[in-house]
Amino acid sequence: MANLATRLRELRRGRNLQQAQLAAALGLAQTTIGNYEQGNRFPSEQTLLRIADYFEVSLDYLLGRSDIALTTDRVLEFRTRDAPGRAALSAPAAAYLERLLNGQQQSAFESVISSIIEGRMSVHEVYREILEPALKAVGSMWETNETTVYFEHFVSHATESLLGQLRSFLVSGAPTKETIVLATVPGEQHELGLRMVSDFAEADGFRCIFLGANTPTDHIAKAVVDTKADVLAISATLAFDVDVVTDALHRVRARTSRRGRTPLRIVAGGQAFNLDRTLWKRVGADCFAATVDEAVPMIARLVSG
Ligand code: B12
């Protein structure tokens, strides 16, 4: 649990400041900063406010009561500022994000759904041209400190809920094709890309068992065995997941390679694989697809070949 001492040290180091430089900026003695960072002394109310203003963080953040650094005023400021990631968005994607930035989730959903009902866009286009770019723009905004982690969470949850509604436009009737288990490995929280793959594959007739983020390896293997899956679709976004993916695929193959059983086919995807186009081979997958549009034809080829 963070407290003032740890937060102050992190903030100072984050700005590459020596204790003496911070002390000079705040009109304090260097030993006073040292004492705050050691937890030996606690600032007065006035000094606390000065420190918070200097670093542009909320008091709750400074005292370790919240992990959201920005003050409400700064969050409001971000709403009106145009981030580079946002500037590059198409009009419908920008409108979707703008509505979420303003907390108008229902209106964001209604405008997307009406573009489908009125035939202006297909569901596939909505995924490809609105939702994926909007999510990626949030990533750039986060990277350049133009938005907060909580907004990233809000957009992900809102989009996940919208995907739930859009699924009914995509999928109808019982599956007619092979079974796919879709998962990300332990520690990997990014699941929206995989969820899109799952929805498109289901729309194409595949039976999809979507396990989502952070699935324990043994349970991925169990799902493959229990559902008699033909394909495992595995997604990884974070580069440091790669060793975990290699280990997971190795163990899943070992658990599912029974004599007489058609060998499990594994397709890999996600940003870690997009960055390094040979990675899928090294983790032990059978193939890779870079986008949701390429994923379903790739899976179809995999099961037919
Ligand atoms: C939403 C999001 C989150 C959400 C995820 C919620 C969820 N339910 O998925 C939350 C808030 C949990 C999160 C957490 C973190 N995130 Co994050 N996140 C994002 C964000 C903004 C969008 C991701 C997304 O959904 N993209 C849209 C989808 C549709 O695109 P996609 O994943 O590429 O998927 C497409 C293809 O790759 C492909 N595909 C995907 N999977 C598969 C699978 C198969 C089998 C196939 C064939 C194809 C395929 O098809 C998809 C559709 O075309 C990105 C920014 C970005 N550039 O994407 C950052 C980003 C991925 N996050 C990042 C980071 C650093 C983190 C955190 C460490 C810190 C943080 N920001 O909070 C934590 C890590 C948590 C963890 N342990 O996993 C970095 C990753 C940098 C890196 N490569 O190492 C990014 C790039 C942000 C950035 N600019 O730095 N994040």
Residues whose N, C-alpha, C, O or C-beta is under 5 A from the ligand:
A	BS01	B12	E132 L135 K136 V138 G139 S140 E143 V149 E152 H153 S156 G187 E188 Q189 H190 E191 L192 G193 L194 M196 V197 A233 I234 S235 T237 L238 A239 V267 A268 G269 G270 Q271 A289 A290 T291 V292 A295
